[in-house]
């Protein structure tokens, strides 16, 4: 139980944005390799488990889209403050090689009329 709580806390403290229950579970699976082990910890469903650990987090609702908020403790307060100060980057276009540096070409009919002038 304590190891699961520690992992959940680390996911939440590292995110400057509020995340949903489903995103929390996906991030946990990406980090640990398995879904949040609520059944192994004696709970029937993920939401019941998350509501049962108020020392770590607070779920605002009862759906998988409900937002999850970190309960900031003395231990996590300084880290949380630094994460909140981070600039949230927007996804840039372009993929692996970065944004395209090509200039937009005019459609052929407009290019022809421009050349005739």
JOMO-V550996 format. One record per residue. N is the residue number from 1. RES is the residue in one letter. PHI is phi in whole degrees, 0 to 359 (none if undefined). Layout:
# JOMO-V550996
n->(N:N)
res->(RES:RES)
phi->(PHI:PHI)
This chain:
# JOMO-V550996
n->(1:2:3:4:5:6:7:8:9:10:11:12:13:14:15:16:17:18:19:20:21:22:23:24:25:26:27:28:29:30:31:32:33:34:35:36:37:38:39:40:41:42:43:44:45:46:47:48:49:50:51:52:53:54:55:56:57:58:59:60:61:62:63:64:65:66:67:68:69:70:71:72:73:74:75:76:77:78:79:80:81:82:83:84:85:86:87:88:89:90:91:92:93:94:95:96:97:98:99:100:101:102:103:104:105:106:107:108:109:110:111:112:113:114:115:116:117)
res->(X:X:X:X:X:X:X:X:X:X:X:X:X:X:X:X:X:X:X:X:X:X:X:X:X:X:X:X:X:X:X:X:X:X:X:X:X:X:X:X:X:X:X:X:X:X:X:X:X:X:X:X:X:X:X:X:X:X:X:X:X:X:X:X:X:X:X:X:X:X:X:X:X:X:X:X:X:X:X:X:X:X:X:X:X:X:X:X:X:X:X:X:X:X:X:X:X:X:X:X:X:X:X:X:X:X:X:X:X:X:X:X:X:X:X:X:X)
phi->(none:294:294:297:300:297:293:297:298:294:295:292:290:275:257:286:256:289:243:274:301:294:293:300:296:296:295:298:297:295:281:261:105:222:294:303:278:295:293:295:266:93:245:283:216:300:298:299:298:297:292:274:239:292:283:251:209:228:262:262:138:228:234:289:269:298:289:242:242:288:270:281:253:302:292:260:301:292:293:300:297:293:296:293:279:295:283:273:278:272:292:266:286:113:74:299:266:88:295:294:257:291:276:291:272:286:301:308:295:283:295:297:293:288:289:285:286)
